Protein backbone atom coordinates (compact mmCIF):
# COMPACT_ATOMS: atom_id res chain seq x y z
CA UNK A 1 0.00 0.00 0.00
CA UNK A 2 1.36 3.44 -0.87
CA UNK A 3 1.55 6.16 1.75
CA UNK A 4 -1.30 8.07 0.11
CA UNK A 5 -3.52 5.02 0.18
CA UNK A 6 -2.62 4.41 3.78
CA UNK A 7 -3.53 7.96 4.80
CA UNK A 8 -6.82 7.68 2.95
CA UNK A 9 -7.60 4.45 4.76
CA UNK A 10 -6.91 6.07 8.13
CA UNK A 11 -9.13 8.98 7.15
CA UNK A 12 -11.94 6.55 6.40
CA UNK A 13 -11.50 4.91 9.81
CA UNK A 14 -11.61 8.35 11.45
CA UNK A 15 -14.67 9.47 9.51
CA UNK A 16 -16.51 6.24 10.23
CA UNK A 17 -15.75 6.49 13.94
CA UNK A 18 -16.97 10.09 14.18
CA UNK A 19 -20.03 9.96 11.96
CA UNK A 20 -21.35 6.74 10.47
CA UNK A 21 -20.47 4.43 13.36
CA UNK A 22 -20.73 6.98 16.16
CA UNK A 23 -19.89 5.21 19.38
CA UNK A 24 -22.79 6.82 21.20
CA UNK A 25 -25.55 7.04 18.63
CA UNK A 26 -24.90 3.81 16.73
CA UNK A 27 -23.19 1.71 19.40
CA UNK A 28 -24.92 3.09 22.50
CA UNK A 29 -21.80 3.35 24.62
CA UNK A 30 -21.30 5.99 27.30
CA UNK A 31 -25.04 6.55 27.73
CA UNK A 32 -24.96 7.05 31.51
CA UNK A 33 -22.84 10.18 31.44
CA UNK A 34 -24.46 11.23 28.16
CA UNK A 35 -27.86 11.40 29.87
CA UNK A 36 -26.71 12.92 33.13
CA UNK A 37 -24.06 15.46 32.08
CA UNK A 38 -25.76 16.91 28.98
CA UNK A 39 -27.66 19.76 30.66
CA UNK A 40 -25.15 22.52 29.89
CA UNK A 41 -22.92 23.09 26.88
CA UNK A 42 -19.99 24.22 29.03
CA UNK A 43 -19.77 21.04 31.11
CA UNK A 44 -20.47 18.90 28.05
CA UNK A 45 -17.47 20.43 26.27
CA UNK A 46 -15.26 19.80 29.31
CA UNK A 47 -16.28 16.16 29.60
CA UNK A 48 -16.02 15.77 25.83
CA UNK A 49 -12.40 16.95 25.77
CA UNK A 50 -11.51 14.65 28.65
CA UNK A 51 -13.03 11.69 26.81
CA UNK A 52 -11.21 12.48 23.54
CA UNK A 53 -7.92 12.75 25.36
CA UNK A 54 -8.26 9.63 27.50
CA UNK A 55 -9.71 7.51 24.70
CA UNK A 56 -6.91 8.29 22.26
CA UNK A 57 -4.23 7.30 24.74
CA UNK A 58 -5.95 4.28 26.27
CA UNK A 59 -6.63 2.67 22.89
CA UNK A 60 -2.90 2.99 22.16
CA UNK A 61 -1.90 1.58 25.57
CA UNK A 62 -4.47 -1.21 25.36
CA UNK A 63 -3.28 -2.13 21.87
CA UNK A 64 0.31 -2.43 23.10
CA UNK A 65 -0.75 -4.44 26.14
CA UNK A 66 -2.85 -6.77 24.01
CA UNK A 67 -0.13 -7.32 21.45
CA UNK A 68 2.86 -7.66 23.75
CA UNK A 69 1.42 -9.05 26.99
CA UNK A 70 -1.79 -10.93 26.32
CA UNK A 71 -1.16 -12.46 22.92
CA UNK A 72 2.32 -13.93 23.53
CA UNK A 73 0.99 -15.79 26.59
CA UNK A 74 -2.35 -16.65 24.94
CA UNK A 75 -4.32 -15.16 27.82
CA UNK A 76 -6.56 -12.89 25.75
CA UNK A 77 -9.50 -13.58 28.07
CA UNK A 78 -7.76 -11.44 30.69
CA UNK A 79 -8.25 -8.41 28.46
CA UNK A 80 -11.34 -7.16 30.34
CA UNK A 81 -9.44 -6.94 33.61
CA UNK A 82 -6.21 -5.65 32.10
CA UNK A 83 -7.94 -2.95 30.04
CA UNK A 84 -9.89 -1.70 33.06
CA UNK A 85 -6.75 -1.53 35.15
CA UNK A 86 -4.91 0.34 32.39
CA UNK A 87 -7.74 2.83 31.98
CA UNK A 88 -8.07 3.42 35.72
CA UNK A 89 -4.31 3.77 36.16
CA UNK A 90 -4.00 6.14 33.19
CA UNK A 91 -6.83 8.37 34.42
CA UNK A 92 -5.33 8.45 37.90
CA UNK A 93 -1.90 9.30 36.54
CA UNK A 94 -3.22 12.07 34.29
CA UNK A 95 -5.20 13.53 37.16
CA UNK A 96 -2.08 13.77 39.30
CA UNK A 97 0.02 15.17 36.45
CA UNK A 98 -2.53 17.85 35.56
CA UNK A 99 -2.98 18.83 39.18
CA UNK A 100 0.77 19.28 39.55
CA UNK A 101 1.55 21.12 36.34
CA UNK A 102 -1.55 23.01 35.29
CA UNK A 103 -3.95 24.02 38.07
CA UNK A 104 -6.12 25.96 35.58
CA UNK A 105 -6.66 22.91 33.41
CA UNK A 106 -7.24 20.85 36.53
CA UNK A 107 -10.03 23.15 37.63
CA UNK A 108 -11.75 22.79 34.27
CA UNK A 109 -11.10 19.16 33.51
CA UNK A 110 -10.29 17.62 36.88
CA UNK A 111 -13.81 16.90 38.05
CA UNK A 112 -14.56 14.95 34.87
CA UNK A 113 -11.64 12.58 35.05
CA UNK A 114 -12.99 10.22 37.76
CA UNK A 115 -16.25 10.00 35.80
CA UNK A 116 -14.33 8.66 32.84
CA UNK A 117 -13.09 5.50 34.49
CA UNK A 118 -16.64 4.20 34.61
CA UNK A 119 -17.54 5.43 31.13
CA UNK A 120 -18.15 2.28 29.16
CA UNK A 121 -17.34 4.04 25.88
CA UNK A 122 -13.64 4.02 26.82
CA UNK A 123 -13.53 0.28 27.47
CA UNK A 124 -15.86 -0.28 24.52
CA UNK A 125 -13.53 1.50 22.09
CA UNK A 126 -10.65 -0.75 23.14
CA UNK A 127 -12.78 -3.89 22.83
CA UNK A 128 -14.00 -2.90 19.37
CA UNK A 129 -10.40 -2.25 18.35
CA UNK A 130 -9.44 -5.79 19.37
CA UNK A 131 -12.44 -7.39 17.66
CA UNK A 132 -11.82 -5.52 14.41
CA UNK A 133 -8.15 -6.43 14.42
CA UNK A 134 -6.91 -2.87 13.92
CA UNK A 135 -3.18 -2.17 13.77
CA UNK A 136 -1.64 0.45 16.08
CA UNK A 137 -2.18 3.44 13.77
CA UNK A 138 -5.76 2.42 13.01
CA UNK A 139 -6.37 1.84 16.72
CA UNK A 140 -5.19 5.32 17.71
CA UNK A 141 -7.15 6.98 14.92
CA UNK A 142 -10.20 4.94 15.88
CA UNK A 143 -9.83 6.00 19.53
CA UNK A 144 -9.49 9.64 18.52
CA UNK A 145 -12.48 9.43 16.17
CA UNK A 146 -14.67 7.67 18.72
CA UNK A 147 -13.83 10.33 21.30
CA UNK A 148 -14.57 13.15 18.87
CA UNK A 149 -17.84 11.50 17.84
CA UNK A 150 -18.87 11.12 21.48
CA UNK A 151 -18.01 14.75 22.17
CA UNK A 152 -19.92 15.93 19.10
CA UNK A 153 -23.01 14.04 20.23
CA UNK A 154 -22.97 15.23 23.85
CA UNK A 155 -22.28 18.88 22.95
CA UNK A 156 -25.09 18.87 20.38
CA UNK A 157 -27.41 17.29 22.92
CA UNK A 158 -26.50 19.86 25.58
CA UNK A 159 -27.20 22.66 23.10
CA UNK A 160 -30.65 21.25 22.37
CA UNK A 161 -31.43 20.64 26.02
CA UNK A 162 -30.55 24.22 26.96
CA UNK A 163 -33.21 25.37 24.52
CA UNK A 164 -35.68 22.86 25.96
CA UNK A 165 -35.61 24.55 29.36
CA UNK A 166 -38.50 26.76 28.29
CA UNK A 167 -40.53 24.02 26.63
CA UNK A 168 -43.54 22.42 28.29
CA UNK A 169 -42.95 18.68 28.37
CA UNK A 170 -45.38 16.08 29.78
CA UNK A 171 -44.40 15.10 33.30
CA UNK A 172 -43.50 11.48 32.59
CA UNK A 173 -41.38 12.45 29.64
CA UNK A 174 -39.21 15.01 31.43
CA UNK A 175 -35.53 14.23 31.91
CA UNK A 176 -34.40 10.92 30.45
CA UNK A 177 -37.51 10.33 28.31
CA UNK A 178 -37.20 13.43 26.18
CA UNK A 179 -33.41 13.06 26.04
CA UNK A 180 -33.77 9.57 24.59
CA UNK A 181 -36.19 10.81 21.94
CA UNK A 182 -33.78 13.58 20.93
CA UNK A 183 -30.95 11.05 20.84
CA UNK A 184 -33.08 8.92 18.53
CA UNK A 185 -33.61 11.85 16.18
CA UNK A 186 -29.88 12.59 16.23
CA UNK A 187 -29.10 8.95 15.47
CA UNK A 188 -31.51 9.17 12.56
CA UNK A 189 -29.66 12.21 11.23
CA UNK A 190 -26.29 10.50 11.62
CA UNK A 191 -27.48 7.53 9.56
CA UNK A 192 -27.59 10.01 6.68
CA UNK A 193 -23.78 10.02 6.69
CA UNK A 194 -23.67 6.36 5.70
CA UNK A 195 -24.06 7.29 2.04
CA UNK A 196 -20.88 9.36 2.12
CA UNK A 197 -18.72 6.30 2.73
CA UNK A 198 -20.46 3.81 0.47
CA UNK A 199 -21.05 6.29 -2.37
CA UNK B 1 -33.23 -18.73 57.18
CA UNK B 2 -34.18 -15.31 56.02
CA UNK B 3 -37.67 -14.07 56.90
CA UNK B 4 -39.88 -14.42 53.86
CA UNK B 5 -41.46 -10.95 54.00
CA UNK B 6 -38.04 -9.32 53.88
CA UNK B 7 -37.25 -11.39 50.79
CA UNK B 8 -40.54 -10.28 49.25
CA UNK B 9 -39.68 -6.65 49.94
CA UNK B 10 -36.29 -7.05 48.32
CA UNK B 11 -37.84 -8.70 45.27
CA UNK B 12 -40.50 -6.03 44.78
CA UNK B 13 -38.08 -3.15 45.25
CA UNK B 14 -35.62 -4.70 42.83
CA UNK B 15 -38.26 -5.34 40.17
CA UNK B 16 -40.24 -2.12 40.23
CA UNK B 17 -39.39 0.60 42.77
CA UNK B 18 -35.68 0.54 42.06
CA UNK B 19 -35.83 -0.94 38.59
CA UNK B 20 -32.47 0.14 37.24
CA UNK B 21 -33.76 1.15 33.84
CA UNK B 22 -37.13 2.80 34.63
CA UNK B 23 -36.21 4.60 37.78
CA UNK B 24 -32.52 5.26 37.55
CA UNK B 25 -31.80 5.09 33.81
CA UNK B 26 -28.61 3.23 34.57
CA UNK B 27 -26.75 0.67 32.58
CA UNK B 28 -28.64 1.15 29.37
CA UNK B 29 -25.46 1.21 27.27
CA UNK B 30 -25.57 -2.46 26.59
CA UNK B 31 -29.35 -2.53 26.86
CA UNK B 32 -29.91 -0.75 23.60
CA UNK B 33 -27.29 -2.32 21.41
CA UNK B 34 -28.44 -5.93 21.64
CA UNK B 35 -32.20 -5.43 21.60
CA UNK B 36 -32.75 -5.62 17.85
CA UNK B 37 -33.39 -9.38 18.12
CA UNK B 38 -35.23 -11.14 20.95
CA UNK B 39 -32.82 -14.07 21.01
CA UNK B 40 -29.74 -11.85 21.44
CA UNK B 41 -31.53 -10.03 24.22
CA UNK B 42 -32.38 -13.23 26.09
CA UNK B 43 -28.74 -14.31 26.09
CA UNK B 44 -27.60 -10.86 27.18
CA UNK B 45 -30.26 -10.84 29.90
CA UNK B 46 -29.08 -14.25 31.10
CA UNK B 47 -25.52 -12.93 31.25
CA UNK B 48 -26.58 -9.96 33.36
CA UNK B 49 -28.71 -12.07 35.74
CA UNK B 50 -25.87 -14.57 36.11
CA UNK B 51 -23.37 -11.83 36.91
CA UNK B 52 -25.50 -9.74 39.27
CA UNK B 53 -26.72 -12.73 41.27
CA UNK B 54 -23.38 -14.48 41.69
CA UNK B 55 -21.33 -11.33 42.20
CA UNK B 56 -23.84 -10.24 44.85
CA UNK B 57 -23.37 -13.59 46.59
CA UNK B 58 -19.59 -13.48 46.35
CA UNK B 59 -19.16 -9.85 47.41
CA UNK B 60 -21.41 -10.53 50.37
CA UNK B 61 -19.46 -13.65 51.36
CA UNK B 62 -16.21 -11.71 51.16
CA UNK B 63 -17.51 -8.59 52.89
CA UNK B 64 -16.11 -9.43 56.33
CA UNK B 65 -12.60 -10.02 55.00
CA UNK B 66 -12.44 -7.16 52.52
CA UNK B 67 -10.62 -4.05 53.80
CA UNK B 68 -12.86 -1.03 53.14
CA UNK B 69 -10.30 0.93 51.12
CA UNK B 70 -9.88 -1.70 48.42
CA UNK B 71 -13.46 -2.93 48.31
CA UNK B 72 -14.18 -1.30 44.93
CA UNK B 73 -11.20 -3.10 43.44
CA UNK B 74 -12.40 -6.39 44.88
CA UNK B 75 -15.91 -5.81 43.54
CA UNK B 76 -14.63 -5.08 40.06
CA UNK B 77 -12.47 -8.18 40.09
CA UNK B 78 -15.34 -10.39 41.29
CA UNK B 79 -17.64 -9.02 38.58
CA UNK B 80 -14.96 -9.37 35.92
CA UNK B 81 -14.40 -12.98 37.00
CA UNK B 82 -18.03 -13.94 36.33
CA UNK B 83 -18.18 -11.96 33.10
CA UNK B 84 -15.08 -13.76 31.81
CA UNK B 85 -16.63 -17.12 32.75
CA UNK B 86 -19.79 -16.32 30.81
CA UNK B 87 -17.89 -14.88 27.86
CA UNK B 88 -15.63 -17.92 27.56
CA UNK B 89 -18.52 -20.38 27.88
CA UNK B 90 -20.44 -18.51 25.19
CA UNK B 91 -17.43 -18.48 22.90
CA UNK B 92 -16.92 -22.22 23.33
CA UNK B 93 -20.49 -23.47 23.03
CA UNK B 94 -22.24 -20.83 20.94
CA UNK B 95 -19.67 -18.97 18.82
CA UNK B 96 -22.29 -17.41 16.52
CA UNK B 97 -24.04 -15.75 19.44
CA UNK B 98 -20.71 -14.65 20.86
CA UNK B 99 -19.97 -12.88 17.57
CA UNK B 100 -23.44 -11.29 17.48
CA UNK B 101 -23.06 -9.81 20.93
CA UNK B 102 -19.53 -8.58 20.15
CA UNK B 103 -17.99 -6.56 22.96
CA UNK B 104 -21.24 -6.08 24.85
CA UNK B 105 -20.85 -9.14 27.09
CA UNK B 106 -17.48 -7.77 28.24
CA UNK B 107 -19.02 -4.37 28.78
CA UNK B 108 -21.23 -5.84 31.51
CA UNK B 109 -18.23 -5.16 33.78
CA UNK B 110 -18.73 -1.42 33.45
CA UNK B 111 -22.51 -1.73 33.72
CA UNK B 112 -23.32 0.57 36.61
CA UNK B 113 -26.18 -1.66 37.81
CA UNK B 114 -23.98 -4.52 38.89
CA UNK B 115 -21.43 -2.35 40.60
CA UNK B 116 -24.29 -0.37 42.14
CA UNK B 117 -25.94 -3.46 43.62
CA UNK B 118 -22.63 -4.76 44.94
CA UNK B 119 -21.86 -1.40 46.53
CA UNK B 120 -25.34 -0.57 47.82
CA UNK B 121 -26.63 -3.97 48.88
CA UNK B 122 -24.22 -6.90 48.90
CA UNK B 123 -21.70 -4.96 50.96
CA UNK B 124 -23.95 -4.76 53.99
CA UNK B 125 -26.31 -7.73 53.69
CA UNK B 126 -26.07 -11.53 54.22
CA UNK B 127 -25.12 -13.71 51.24
CA UNK B 128 -28.47 -15.34 50.52
CA UNK B 129 -30.37 -12.07 50.57
CA UNK B 130 -27.74 -10.45 48.35
CA UNK B 131 -28.10 -13.31 45.92
CA UNK B 132 -31.87 -12.75 45.77
CA UNK B 133 -31.40 -9.00 45.37
CA UNK B 134 -28.89 -9.50 42.56
CA UNK B 135 -31.07 -12.10 40.89
CA UNK B 136 -34.12 -9.86 40.78
CA UNK B 137 -32.24 -6.67 39.92
CA UNK B 138 -30.87 -8.60 36.97
CA UNK B 139 -34.32 -9.93 36.11
CA UNK B 140 -35.85 -6.44 36.32
CA UNK B 141 -33.23 -5.21 33.89
CA UNK B 142 -33.66 -8.20 31.59
CA UNK B 143 -37.44 -7.69 31.53
CA UNK B 144 -37.10 -4.13 30.27
CA UNK B 145 -34.60 -5.30 27.68
CA UNK B 146 -37.05 -7.96 26.52
CA UNK B 147 -39.91 -5.45 26.22
CA UNK B 148 -37.72 -3.26 24.01
CA UNK B 149 -36.58 -6.25 21.96
CA UNK B 150 -40.10 -7.62 21.40
CA UNK B 151 -41.31 -4.25 20.10
CA UNK B 152 -38.27 -3.79 17.88
CA UNK B 153 -38.21 -7.26 16.32
CA UNK B 154 -41.96 -7.41 15.83
CA UNK B 155 -42.29 -4.01 14.16
CA UNK B 156 -38.97 -4.13 12.36
CA UNK B 157 -38.76 -7.69 11.08
CA UNK B 158 -42.31 -8.99 11.54
CA UNK B 159 -41.04 -11.91 13.59
CA UNK B 160 -40.38 -13.02 17.17
CA UNK B 161 -37.38 -15.21 17.98
CA UNK B 162 -36.92 -15.52 14.23
CA UNK B 163 -40.41 -17.00 13.71
CA UNK B 164 -42.65 -15.01 11.38
CA UNK B 165 -45.69 -13.66 13.20
CA UNK B 166 -49.19 -13.64 11.63
CA UNK B 167 -50.21 -10.20 10.30
CA UNK B 168 -46.80 -8.59 10.95
CA UNK B 169 -45.03 -10.76 8.38
CA UNK B 170 -47.89 -10.51 5.86
CA UNK B 171 -47.90 -7.95 3.05
CA UNK B 172 -50.46 -5.95 5.06
CA UNK B 173 -47.68 -4.81 7.35
CA UNK B 174 -44.97 -2.53 6.04
CA UNK B 175 -41.89 -3.45 8.04
CA UNK B 176 -40.48 -0.56 10.02
CA UNK B 177 -36.83 -1.12 9.20
CA UNK B 178 -35.99 1.90 11.35
CA UNK B 179 -36.93 -0.14 14.43
CA UNK B 180 -34.03 -2.57 14.03
CA UNK B 181 -31.63 0.31 13.36
CA UNK B 182 -30.14 2.36 16.23
CA UNK B 183 -32.80 5.14 16.32
CA UNK B 184 -35.51 2.53 16.93
CA UNK B 185 -33.83 1.55 20.19
CA UNK B 186 -33.87 5.13 21.45
CA UNK B 187 -37.51 5.69 20.51
CA UNK B 188 -38.74 2.40 21.99
CA UNK B 189 -36.90 2.89 25.28
CA UNK B 190 -38.12 6.50 25.47
CA UNK B 191 -41.76 5.39 25.14
CA UNK B 192 -41.32 2.61 27.71
CA UNK B 193 -39.66 4.97 30.20
CA UNK B 194 -42.44 7.48 29.55
CA UNK B 195 -45.14 4.88 30.32
CA UNK B 196 -43.40 3.65 33.47
CA UNK B 197 -42.88 7.16 34.77
CA UNK B 198 -46.44 8.25 34.04
CA UNK B 199 -47.75 5.28 36.03
CA UNK B 200 -45.38 6.19 38.86
CA UNK B 201 -46.39 9.88 38.81
CA UNK B 202 -50.06 8.86 39.11
CA UNK B 203 -49.26 6.52 41.99
CA UNK B 204 -47.36 9.26 43.79
CA UNK B 205 -50.14 11.84 43.39
CA UNK B 206 -52.70 9.30 44.69
CA UNK B 207 -50.54 8.71 47.74
CA UNK B 208 -50.25 12.45 48.33
CA UNK B 209 -54.00 13.10 48.13
CA UNK B 210 -54.65 10.27 50.58
CA UNK B 211 -52.25 11.46 53.26
Contacts between the chains, C-beta under 8 A, distances in Angstrom:
chain1	res1	chain2	res2	distance
A	25	B	182	6.2
A	26	B	182	4.9
A	27	B	33	6.2
A	28	B	28	7.4
A	28	B	29	5.5
A	28	B	30	7.4
A	28	B	31	7.7
A	28	B	32	4.0
A	28	B	33	4.5
A	28	B	182	7.2
A	28	B	185	6.9
A	29	B	29	5.3
A	29	B	33	7.8
A	29	B	107	7.3
A	30	B	29	6.8
A	31	B	28	5.1
A	31	B	29	4.7
A	31	B	32	7.3
A	32	B	25	7.8
A	32	B	26	6.2
A	32	B	27	7.2
A	32	B	28	7.6
A	32	B	29	6.8
A	32	B	112	5.8
A	35	B	25	5.8
A	77	B	84	5.5
A	77	B	87	7.0
A	77	B	88	5.7
A	78	B	84	7.7
A	79	B	106	7.7
A	80	B	80	5.3
A	80	B	83	6.3
A	80	B	84	6.1
A	80	B	87	7.7
A	80	B	106	5.0
A	80	B	109	5.6
A	81	B	77	7.0
A	81	B	80	4.9
A	81	B	84	7.6
A	84	B	76	6.5
A	84	B	80	7.0
A	84	B	109	6.5
A	84	B	110	7.6
A	118	B	110	6.1
A	118	B	112	6.7
A	118	B	115	7.7
A	119	B	110	7.6
A	120	B	29	4.8
A	120	B	30	7.6
A	120	B	107	5.2
A	120	B	110	4.1
A	120	B	111	7.3
A	121	B	29	7.9
A	123	B	106	7.5
A	123	B	107	6.4
A	123	B	109	7.3
A	123	B	110	5.4
A	124	B	29	7.7
A	124	B	103	5.9
A	124	B	107	5.7
A	127	B	102	7.8
A	127	B	103	3.5
A	127	B	106	5.5
A	127	B	107	7.0
A	128	B	102	7.6
A	128	B	103	5.8
A	131	B	102	6.1
A	131	B	103	6.1
A	170	B	194	7.7
A	170	B	198	7.7
A	171	B	197	7.6
A	171	B	198	7.2
A	171	B	201	5.3
A	172	B	194	5.0
A	172	B	195	7.4
A	172	B	196	7.9
A	172	B	197	3.9
A	172	B	198	3.5
A	172	B	200	7.8
A	172	B	201	5.7
A	173	B	190	7.8
A	173	B	194	5.0
A	173	B	197	7.5
A	175	B	25	7.9
A	176	B	25	4.3
A	176	B	193	5.8
A	177	B	190	5.3
A	177	B	193	4.9
A	177	B	194	4.6
A	177	B	197	6.6
A	178	B	190	7.6
A	180	B	186	5.0
A	180	B	187	7.6
A	180	B	189	5.5
A	180	B	190	3.7
A	180	B	193	6.7
A	181	B	186	6.9
A	181	B	187	6.6
A	181	B	190	4.5
A	183	B	186	4.8
A	184	B	183	4.5
A	184	B	184	7.7
A	184	B	185	7.8
A	184	B	186	3.1
A	184	B	187	4.5
A	184	B	190	6.6
A	185	B	183	7.3
A	187	B	181	8.0
A	187	B	182	4.7
A	187	B	183	4.3
A	187	B	186	6.0
A	188	B	178	7.5
A	188	B	183	4.4
A	191	B	181	6.6
A	191	B	182	7.4
A	191	B	183	7.1
